[in-house]
């Protein structure tokens, strides 16, 4: 109940402050690829924990299907499901254009132009400049626009170098940078290599990630930016453990001359070369740990059907299983699985003048991040699949009705009223009713008294 009252009170204060004419908000969005939500509970991460204590935390973010890197990073910055923004996999093929996309061949605007990311909107709406360090798509001319300041992707550039560049742009650029975006490849790379359950190796990697967060906050504080810039730290997906005992071997089920494998495990995209129904039927019988869908039969909850870049047949492995043609297991951790699985979920933490302090929320969807960012920056959002109200409780300038806490307040109020009512009833029953006053009546006897 106390946290609910705090949210309401701070919302009033923030609204009054904004109406008094605060400067335009600034926002830095940071992604640590493959940061599974429960890493926060498994490992000691003092810099990140301090960041959370002074800000807000969403314990689990439900990401978009398929839970892979390129699609979810584009979902975060557009608020669109993958079928809507067009980046439907890490590897794609467009049959009409006869073009291929991969993480090493991603610079053609053709693939990105089905949506407009927030760094473009920020500049088009005259809100200042955008700056980017390695976030997928930021070095591509999307809608004929790149961020005014950006680094072309190069995995060999260190985190410190990326931070130095971003902070330099935030500190001294002209025009002012109101939106900046930063990407780092870990702990994803190590999660693939060691698997998320290898606590010894993953602890080292996550301690390094935590030190990166400490480096970022130290630099912002040194330049006096810490208290003025809003910072969101999140990720694209989690990670599941894989095993050589859990292989789905396609060569045991179907000849390779029947199909082309466009995108690989654990959600594999199949382009049939022969009759689609024949290929589908062969794959359907392949393995009980693999679901096989025709594109038009993909469950609605995935929001993964209405785009021609989604191949005619989609294979979805069960958690921890790997789809191969005949190869051996190449990695001990993977992602891409069903987005309902907790192992696929990242987290979100945020700090800054736009956010509450010390507030925690159980979940949001990653499509909700976009409308929240637009609100912070004062942008008019483009059409999206997110729900702004899901993030209101995180924001200092919003009236927040948190359903569980609201129910608690109502129940508490009813209990108080019931208690007072009972006390009043009991008190009335214990006090004897007042008797009406009556004059003493003397009786006179006509007989004389006996004299003895």
Secondary structure as GFF3:
##gff-version 3
##sequence-region A 1 452
A	DSSP	alpha_helix	2	19	.	.	.	ID=ss1
A	DSSP	beta_strand	26	32	.	.	.	ID=ss2
A	DSSP	alpha_helix	39	42	.	.	.	ID=ss3
A	DSSP	alpha_helix	46	53	.	.	.	ID=ss4
A	DSSP	beta_strand	56	62	.	.	.	ID=ss5
A	DSSP	alpha_helix	69	78	.	.	.	ID=ss6
A	DSSP	alpha_helix	82	85	.	.	.	ID=ss7
A	DSSP	beta_strand	92	94	.	.	.	ID=ss8
A	DSSP	beta_strand	99	101	.	.	.	ID=ss9
A	DSSP	alpha_helix	109	112	.	.	.	ID=ss10
A	DSSP	alpha_helix	118	124	.	.	.	ID=ss11
A	DSSP	beta_strand	129	133	.	.	.	ID=ss12
A	DSSP	beta_strand	149	151	.	.	.	ID=ss13
A	DSSP	alpha_helix	159	172	.	.	.	ID=ss14
A	DSSP	beta_strand	177	184	.	.	.	ID=ss15
A	DSSP	alpha_helix	188	194	.	.	.	ID=ss16
A	DSSP	alpha_helix	199	222	.	.	.	ID=ss17
A	DSSP	beta_strand	229	234	.	.	.	ID=ss18
A	DSSP	beta_strand	240	241	.	.	.	ID=ss19
A	DSSP	beta_strand	247	249	.	.	.	ID=ss20
A	DSSP	three_ten_helix	250	252	.	.	.	ID=ss21
A	DSSP	three_ten_helix	256	258	.	.	.	ID=ss22
A	DSSP	beta_strand	259	263	.	.	.	ID=ss23
A	DSSP	beta_strand	267	272	.	.	.	ID=ss24
A	DSSP	alpha_helix	276	284	.	.	.	ID=ss25
A	DSSP	beta_strand	290	294	.	.	.	ID=ss26
A	DSSP	three_ten_helix	295	297	.	.	.	ID=ss27
A	DSSP	three_ten_helix	300	302	.	.	.	ID=ss28
A	DSSP	beta_strand	313	317	.	.	.	ID=ss29
A	DSSP	beta_strand	322	324	.	.	.	ID=ss30
A	DSSP	beta_strand	333	334	.	.	.	ID=ss31
A	DSSP	three_ten_helix	342	344	.	.	.	ID=ss32
A	DSSP	beta_strand	346	351	.	.	.	ID=ss33
A	DSSP	beta_strand	359	365	.	.	.	ID=ss34
A	DSSP	alpha_helix	368	377	.	.	.	ID=ss35
A	DSSP	three_ten_helix	388	394	.	.	.	ID=ss36
A	DSSP	alpha_helix	403	430	.	.	.	ID=ss37
###
